[in-house]
Amino acid sequence: MIPFMNTTSSDHLYTETRDALAGGTPMAINFVFPAKGEESLIEAHK
């Protein structure tokens, strides 16, 4: 289980891959929250 903003996600790479192999449509999204004062991802990419 993955904790996130006072909730928990039960999915991870293993379950997403298993579901895809069974014909499902998995969705794995990686994301980050910049610390206060850090530039945004878009600004860092420019």
CHARMM internal coordinates of N, CA and C (Angstrom, degrees):
IC EDIT
DIST 1 N 1 CA 1.4460
DIST 1 CA 1 C 1.5211
ANGL 1 N 1 CA 1 C 109.51
DIST 1 C 2 N 1.2960
ANGL 1 CA 1 C 2 N 115.30
DIHE 1 N 1 CA 1 C 2 N 141.87
DIST 2 N 2 CA 1.4549
ANGL 1 C 2 N 2 CA 121.23
DIHE 1 CA 1 C 2 N 2 CA -177.04
DIST 2 CA 2 C 1.5290
ANGL 2 N 2 CA 2 C 108.72
DIHE 1 C 2 N 2 CA 2 C -113.62
DIST 2 C 3 N 1.3378
ANGL 2 CA 2 C 3 N 118.86
DIHE 2 N 2 CA 2 C 3 N 117.64
DIST 3 N 3 CA 1.4628
ANGL 2 C 3 N 3 CA 119.98
DIHE 2 CA 2 C 3 N 3 CA 178.36
DIST 3 CA 3 C 1.5294
ANGL 3 N 3 CA 3 C 111.12
DIHE 2 C 3 N 3 CA 3 C -74.54
DIST 3 C 4 N 1.3326
ANGL 3 CA 3 C 4 N 116.04
DIHE 3 N 3 CA 3 C 4 N 139.50
DIST 4 N 4 CA 1.4624
ANGL 3 C 4 N 4 CA 121.02
DIHE 3 CA 3 C 4 N 4 CA 178.95
DIST 4 CA 4 C 1.5184
ANGL 4 N 4 CA 4 C 109.59
DIHE 3 C 4 N 4 CA 4 C -156.50
DIST 4 C 5 N 1.3138
ANGL 4 CA 4 C 5 N 117.44
DIHE 4 N 4 CA 4 C 5 N 116.12
DIST 5 N 5 CA 1.4664
ANGL 4 C 5 N 5 CA 124.37
DIHE 4 CA 4 C 5 N 5 CA 174.24
DIST 5 CA 5 C 1.5325
ANGL 5 N 5 CA 5 C 112.64
DIHE 4 C 5 N 5 CA 5 C 47.10
DIST 5 C 6 N 1.3129
ANGL 5 CA 5 C 6 N 116.73
DIHE 5 N 5 CA 5 C 6 N 55.59
DIST 6 N 6 CA 1.4664
ANGL 5 C 6 N 6 CA 123.39
DIHE 5 CA 5 C 6 N 6 CA 178.64
DIST 6 CA 6 C 1.5286
ANGL 6 N 6 CA 6 C 113.92
DIHE 5 C 6 N 6 CA 6 C 65.27
DIST 6 C 7 N 1.3288
ANGL 6 CA 6 C 7 N 117.07
DIHE 6 N 6 CA 6 C 7 N 18.81
DIST 7 N 7 CA 1.4633
ANGL 6 C 7 N 7 CA 121.90
DIHE 6 CA 6 C 7 N 7 CA 174.16
DIST 7 CA 7 C 1.5262
ANGL 7 N 7 CA 7 C 107.56
DIHE 6 C 7 N 7 CA 7 C -130.87
DIST 7 C 8 N 1.3066
ANGL 7 CA 7 C 8 N 117.11
DIHE 7 N 7 CA 7 C 8 N 177.27
DIST 8 N 8 CA 1.4648
ANGL 7 C 8 N 8 CA 120.37
DIHE 7 CA 7 C 8 N 8 CA 175.55
DIST 8 CA 8 C 1.5158
ANGL 8 N 8 CA 8 C 109.87
DIHE 7 C 8 N 8 CA 8 C -135.87
DIST 8 C 9 N 1.3030
ANGL 8 CA 8 C 9 N 115.76
DIHE 8 N 8 CA 8 C 9 N 139.42
DIST 9 N 9 CA 1.4586
ANGL 8 C 9 N 9 CA 121.97
DIHE 8 CA 8 C 9 N 9 CA 175.96
DIST 9 CA 9 C 1.5187
ANGL 9 N 9 CA 9 C 108.02
DIHE 8 C 9 N 9 CA 9 C -99.54
DIST 9 C 10 N 1.3038
ANGL 9 CA 9 C 10 N 116.88
DIHE 9 N 9 CA 9 C 10 N 134.36
DIST 10 N 10 CA 1.4638
ANGL 9 C 10 N 10 CA 119.37
DIHE 9 CA 9 C 10 N 10 CA 179.49
DIST 10 CA 10 C 1.5220
ANGL 10 N 10 CA 10 C 111.61
DIHE 9 C 10 N 10 CA 10 C -92.39
DIST 10 C 11 N 1.3172
ANGL 10 CA 10 C 11 N 117.73
DIHE 10 N 10 CA 10 C 11 N -5.98
DIST 11 N 11 CA 1.4606
ANGL 10 C 11 N 11 CA 120.86
DIHE 10 CA 10 C 11 N 11 CA -179.38
DIST 11 CA 11 C 1.5155
ANGL 11 N 11 CA 11 C 111.33
DIHE 10 C 11 N 11 CA 11 C -92.01
DIST 11 C 12 N 1.3078
ANGL 11 CA 11 C 12 N 115.31
DIHE 11 N 11 CA 11 C 12 N 148.53
DIST 12 N 12 CA 1.4564
ANGL 11 C 12 N 12 CA 122.55
DIHE 11 CA 11 C 12 N 12 CA 172.92
DIST 12 CA 12 C 1.5251
ANGL 12 N 12 CA 12 C 106.58
DIHE 11 C 12 N 12 CA 12 C -152.67
DIST 12 C 13 N 1.3095
ANGL 12 CA 12 C 13 N 117.88
DIHE 12 N 12 CA 12 C 13 N -178.03
DIST 13 N 13 CA 1.4627
ANGL 12 C 13 N 13 CA 121.12
DIHE 12 CA 12 C 13 N 13 CA -173.94
DIST 13 CA 13 C 1.5274
ANGL 13 N 13 CA 13 C 112.48
DIHE 12 C 13 N 13 CA 13 C -55.27
DIST 13 C 14 N 1.3210
ANGL 13 CA 13 C 14 N 117.81
DIHE 13 N 13 CA 13 C 14 N -40.64
DIST 14 N 14 CA 1.4722
ANGL 13 C 14 N 14 CA 120.06
DIHE 13 CA 13 C 14 N 14 CA -179.08
DIST 14 CA 14 C 1.5280
ANGL 14 N 14 CA 14 C 111.13
DIHE 13 C 14 N 14 CA 14 C -62.88
DIST 14 C 15 N 1.3372
ANGL 14 CA 14 C 15 N 117.86
DIHE 14 N 14 CA 14 C 15 N -49.58
DIST 15 N 15 CA 1.4686
ANGL 14 C 15 N 15 CA 119.19
DIHE 14 CA 14 C 15 N 15 CA -177.33
DIST 15 CA 15 C 1.5257
ANGL 15 N 15 CA 15 C 111.17
DIHE 14 C 15 N 15 CA 15 C -68.97
DIST 15 C 16 N 1.3270
ANGL 15 CA 15 C 16 N 117.74
DIHE 15 N 15 CA 15 C 16 N -36.50
DIST 16 N 16 CA 1.4670
ANGL 15 C 16 N 16 CA 120.40
DIHE 15 CA 15 C 16 N 16 CA 178.19
DIST 16 CA 16 C 1.5294
ANGL 16 N 16 CA 16 C 110.50
DIHE 15 C 16 N 16 CA 16 C -63.61
DIST 16 C 17 N 1.3370
ANGL 16 CA 16 C 17 N 117.17
DIHE 16 N 16 CA 16 C 17 N -43.32
DIST 17 N 17 CA 1.4629
ANGL 16 C 17 N 17 CA 121.26
DIHE 16 CA 16 C 17 N 17 CA 179.22
DIST 17 CA 17 C 1.5229
ANGL 17 N 17 CA 17 C 110.67
DIHE 16 C 17 N 17 CA 17 C -65.96
DIST 17 C 18 N 1.3156
ANGL 17 CA 17 C 18 N 116.89
DIHE 17 N 17 CA 17 C 18 N -43.49
DIST 18 N 18 CA 1.4657
ANGL 17 C 18 N 18 CA 121.44
DIHE 17 CA 17 C 18 N 18 CA 178.82
DIST 18 CA 18 C 1.5284
ANGL 18 N 18 CA 18 C 110.38
DIHE 17 C 18 N 18 CA 18 C -60.12
DIST 18 C 19 N 1.3211
ANGL 18 CA 18 C 19 N 116.98
DIHE 18 N 18 CA 18 C 19 N -44.38
DIST 19 N 19 CA 1.4579
ANGL 18 C 19 N 19 CA 120.60
DIHE 18 CA 18 C 19 N 19 CA -179.80
DIST 19 CA 19 C 1.5268
ANGL 19 N 19 CA 19 C 111.50
DIHE 18 C 19 N 19 CA 19 C -64.63
DIST 19 C 20 N 1.3294
ANGL 19 CA 19 C 20 N 116.72
DIHE 19 N 19 CA 19 C 20 N -38.41
DIST 20 N 20 CA 1.4638
ANGL 19 C 20 N 20 CA 120.20
DIHE 19 CA 19 C 20 N 20 CA 178.23
DIST 20 CA 20 C 1.5278
ANGL 20 N 20 CA 20 C 110.85
DIHE 19 C 20 N 20 CA 20 C -64.77
DIST 20 C 21 N 1.3245
ANGL 20 CA 20 C 21 N 116.85
DIHE 20 N 20 CA 20 C 21 N -41.43
DIST 21 N 21 CA 1.4654
ANGL 20 C 21 N 21 CA 120.25
DIHE 20 CA 20 C 21 N 21 CA 178.47
DIST 21 CA 21 C 1.5202
ANGL 21 N 21 CA 21 C 111.84
DIHE 20 C 21 N 21 CA 21 C -64.65
DIST 21 C 22 N 1.3201
ANGL 21 CA 21 C 22 N 117.31
DIHE 21 N 21 CA 21 C 22 N -27.34
DIST 22 N 22 CA 1.4635
ANGL 21 C 22 N 22 CA 121.57
DIHE 21 CA 21 C 22 N 22 CA 179.40
DIST 22 CA 22 C 1.5298
ANGL 22 N 22 CA 22 C 111.65
DIHE 21 C 22 N 22 CA 22 C -85.45
DIST 22 C 23 N 1.3425
ANGL 22 CA 22 C 23 N 116.94
DIHE 22 N 22 CA 22 C 23 N 2.45
DIST 23 N 23 CA 1.4568
ANGL 22 C 23 N 23 CA 120.24
DIHE 22 CA 22 C 23 N 23 CA 177.52
DIST 23 CA 23 C 1.5104
ANGL 23 N 23 CA 23 C 114.22
DIHE 22 C 23 N 23 CA 23 C 99.40
DIST 23 C 24 N 1.3147
ANGL 23 CA 23 C 24 N 117.62
DIHE 23 N 23 CA 23 C 24 N 4.40
DIST 24 N 24 CA 1.4628
ANGL 23 C 24 N 24 CA 121.01
DIHE 23 CA 23 C 24 N 24 CA 179.27
DIST 24 CA 24 C 1.5188
ANGL 24 N 24 CA 24 C 111.91
DIHE 23 C 24 N 24 CA 24 C -81.61
DIST 24 C 25 N 1.3069
ANGL 24 CA 24 C 25 N 115.02
DIHE 24 N 24 CA 24 C 25 N 176.69
DIST 25 N 25 CA 1.4560
ANGL 24 C 25 N 25 CA 121.26
DIHE 24 CA 24 C 25 N 25 CA 177.63
DIST 25 CA 25 C 1.5183
ANGL 25 N 25 CA 25 C 108.47
DIHE 24 C 25 N 25 CA 25 C -114.01
DIST 25 C 26 N 1.3234
ANGL 25 CA 25 C 26 N 117.36
DIHE 25 N 25 CA 25 C 26 N 97.88
DIST 26 N 26 CA 1.4645
ANGL 25 C 26 N 26 CA 119.83
DIHE 25 CA 25 C 26 N 26 CA -179.08
DIST 26 CA 26 C 1.5199
ANGL 26 N 26 CA 26 C 111.55
DIHE 25 C 26 N 26 CA 26 C -80.46
DIST 26 C 27 N 1.2997
ANGL 26 CA 26 C 27 N 116.05
DIHE 26 N 26 CA 26 C 27 N 159.02
DIST 27 N 27 CA 1.4541
ANGL 26 C 27 N 27 CA 120.62
DIHE 26 CA 26 C 27 N 27 CA 175.18
DIST 27 CA 27 C 1.5215
ANGL 27 N 27 CA 27 C 107.60
DIHE 26 C 27 N 27 CA 27 C -139.34
DIST 27 C 28 N 1.3050
ANGL 27 CA 27 C 28 N 115.85
DIHE 27 N 27 CA 27 C 28 N 108.39
DIST 28 N 28 CA 1.4625
ANGL 27 C 28 N 28 CA 120.99
DIHE 27 CA 27 C 28 N 28 CA 177.45
DIST 28 CA 28 C 1.5237
ANGL 28 N 28 CA 28 C 107.59
DIHE 27 C 28 N 28 CA 28 C -113.64
DIST 28 C 29 N 1.3049
ANGL 28 CA 28 C 29 N 116.53
DIHE 28 N 28 CA 28 C 29 N 118.92
DIST 29 N 29 CA 1.4651
ANGL 28 C 29 N 29 CA 121.35
DIHE 28 CA 28 C 29 N 29 CA -177.79
DIST 29 CA 29 C 1.5154
ANGL 29 N 29 CA 29 C 108.77
DIHE 28 C 29 N 29 CA 29 C -121.84
DIST 29 C 30 N 1.3070
ANGL 29 CA 29 C 30 N 116.42
DIHE 29 N 29 CA 29 C 30 N 124.97
DIST 30 N 30 CA 1.4575
ANGL 29 C 30 N 30 CA 121.31
DIHE 29 CA 29 C 30 N 30 CA 173.53
DIST 30 CA 30 C 1.5189
ANGL 30 N 30 CA 30 C 108.38
DIHE 29 C 30 N 30 CA 30 C -98.58
DIST 30 C 31 N 1.2941
ANGL 30 CA 30 C 31 N 116.94
DIHE 30 N 30 CA 30 C 31 N 140.63
DIST 31 N 31 CA 1.4529
ANGL 30 C 31 N 31 CA 120.43
DIHE 30 CA 30 C 31 N 31 CA -179.46
DIST 31 CA 31 C 1.5136
ANGL 31 N 31 CA 31 C 109.75
DIHE 30 C 31 N 31 CA 31 C -152.78
DIST 31 C 32 N 1.3159
ANGL 31 CA 31 C 32 N 114.98
DIHE 31 N 31 CA 31 C 32 N 160.84
DIST 32 N 32 CA 1.4607
ANGL 31 C 32 N 32 CA 121.24
DIHE 31 CA 31 C 32 N 32 CA 177.11
DIST 32 CA 32 C 1.5199
ANGL 32 N 32 CA 32 C 108.59
DIHE 31 C 32 N 32 CA 32 C -136.37
DIST 32 C 33 N 1.3133
ANGL 32 CA 32 C 33 N 115.59
DIHE 32 N 32 CA 32 C 33 N 155.89
DIST 33 N 33 CA 1.4530
ANGL 32 C 33 N 33 CA 121.58
DIHE 32 CA 32 C 33 N 33 CA 172.99
DIST 33 CA 33 C 1.5201
ANGL 33 N 33 CA 33 C 107.13
DIHE 32 C 33 N 33 CA 33 C -112.97
DIST 33 C 34 N 1.3348
ANGL 33 CA 33 C 34 N 118.29
DIHE 33 N 33 CA 33 C 34 N 117.14
DIST 34 N 34 CA 1.4620
ANGL 33 C 34 N 34 CA 118.97
DIHE 33 CA 33 C 34 N 34 CA 179.09
DIST 34 CA 34 C 1.5252
ANGL 34 N 34 CA 34 C 110.84
DIHE 33 C 34 N 34 CA 34 C -66.69
DIST 34 C 35 N 1.3113
ANGL 34 CA 34 C 35 N 115.72
DIHE 34 N 34 CA 34 C 35 N 147.87
DIST 35 N 35 CA 1.4616
ANGL 34 C 35 N 35 CA 120.29
DIHE 34 CA 34 C 35 N 35 CA 176.63
DIST 35 CA 35 C 1.5278
ANGL 35 N 35 CA 35 C 109.18
DIHE 34 C 35 N 35 CA 35 C -70.76
DIST 35 C 36 N 1.2976
ANGL 35 CA 35 C 36 N 115.94
DIHE 35 N 35 CA 35 C 36 N 156.80
DIST 36 N 36 CA 1.4568
ANGL 35 C 36 N 36 CA 120.83
DIHE 35 CA 35 C 36 N 36 CA -179.42
DIST 36 CA 36 C 1.5302
ANGL 36 N 36 CA 36 C 109.12
DIHE 35 C 36 N 36 CA 36 C -56.76
DIST 36 C 37 N 1.3110
ANGL 36 CA 36 C 37 N 116.76
DIHE 36 N 36 CA 36 C 37 N 129.20
DIST 37 N 37 CA 1.4535
ANGL 36 C 37 N 37 CA 121.59
DIHE 36 CA 36 C 37 N 37 CA 179.72
DIST 37 CA 37 C 1.5200
ANGL 37 N 37 CA 37 C 114.15
DIHE 36 C 37 N 37 CA 37 C 94.20
DIST 37 C 38 N 1.3279
ANGL 37 CA 37 C 38 N 117.68
DIHE 37 N 37 CA 37 C 38 N -14.93
DIST 38 N 38 CA 1.4608
ANGL 37 C 38 N 38 CA 120.07
DIHE 37 CA 37 C 38 N 38 CA 177.29
DIST 38 CA 38 C 1.5203
ANGL 38 N 38 CA 38 C 109.40
DIHE 37 C 38 N 38 CA 38 C -80.01
DIST 38 C 39 N 1.3260
ANGL 38 CA 38 C 39 N 115.49
DIHE 38 N 38 CA 38 C 39 N 152.70
DIST 39 N 39 CA 1.4533
ANGL 38 C 39 N 39 CA 118.53
DIHE 38 CA 38 C 39 N 39 CA 179.39
DIST 39 CA 39 C 1.5305
ANGL 39 N 39 CA 39 C 110.02
DIHE 38 C 39 N 39 CA 39 C -72.23
DIST 39 C 40 N 1.3220
ANGL 39 CA 39 C 40 N 115.94
DIHE 39 N 39 CA 39 C 40 N 157.21
DIST 40 N 40 CA 1.4605
ANGL 39 C 40 N 40 CA 120.56
DIHE 39 CA 39 C 40 N 40 CA -179.58
DIST 40 CA 40 C 1.5249
ANGL 40 N 40 CA 40 C 109.78
DIHE 39 C 40 N 40 CA 40 C -73.15
DIST 40 C 41 N 1.3063
ANGL 40 CA 40 C 41 N 116.82
DIHE 40 N 40 CA 40 C 41 N 165.44
DIST 41 N 41 CA 1.4539
ANGL 40 C 41 N 41 CA 121.79
DIHE 40 CA 40 C 41 N 41 CA 178.78
DIST 41 CA 41 C 1.5266
ANGL 41 N 41 CA 41 C 110.41
DIHE 40 C 41 N 41 CA 41 C -61.01
DIST 41 C 42 N 1.3181
ANGL 41 CA 41 C 42 N 116.55
DIHE 41 N 41 CA 41 C 42 N -39.47
DIST 42 N 42 CA 1.4663
ANGL 41 C 42 N 42 CA 120.52
DIHE 41 CA 41 C 42 N 42 CA 179.30
DIST 42 CA 42 C 1.5247
ANGL 42 N 42 CA 42 C 110.26
DIHE 41 C 42 N 42 CA 42 C -63.95
DIST 42 C 43 N 1.3230
ANGL 42 CA 42 C 43 N 117.48
DIHE 42 N 42 CA 42 C 43 N -44.24
DIST 43 N 43 CA 1.4635
ANGL 42 C 43 N 43 CA 120.78
DIHE 42 CA 42 C 43 N 43 CA 178.38
DIST 43 CA 43 C 1.5248
ANGL 43 N 43 CA 43 C 110.91
DIHE 42 C 43 N 43 CA 43 C -64.85
DIST 43 C 44 N 1.3057
ANGL 43 CA 43 C 44 N 117.71
DIHE 43 N 43 CA 43 C 44 N -39.65
DIST 44 N 44 CA 1.4596
ANGL 43 C 44 N 44 CA 121.04
DIHE 43 CA 43 C 44 N 44 CA 179.65
DIST 44 CA 44 C 1.5270
ANGL 44 N 44 CA 44 C 110.97
DIHE 43 C 44 N 44 CA 44 C -66.13
DIST 44 C 45 N 1.3162
ANGL 44 CA 44 C 45 N 116.84
DIHE 44 N 44 CA 44 C 45 N -31.24
DIST 45 N 45 CA 1.4650
ANGL 44 C 45 N 45 CA 121.83
DIHE 44 CA 44 C 45 N 45 CA -178.54
DIST 45 CA 45 C 1.5197
ANGL 45 N 45 CA 45 C 112.06
DIHE 44 C 45 N 45 CA 45 C -73.97
DIST 45 C 46 N 1.3335
ANGL 45 CA 45 C 46 N 117.70
DIHE 45 N 45 CA 45 C 46 N -30.22
DIST 46 N 46 CA 1.4834
ANGL 45 C 46 N 46 CA 121.72
DIHE 45 CA 45 C 46 N 46 CA -176.56
DIST 46 CA 46 C 1.4764
ANGL 46 N 46 CA 46 C 113.10
DIHE 45 C 46 N 46 CA 46 C -64.43
END
COOR INIT
IC SEED 1 N 1 CA 1 C
IC BUILD
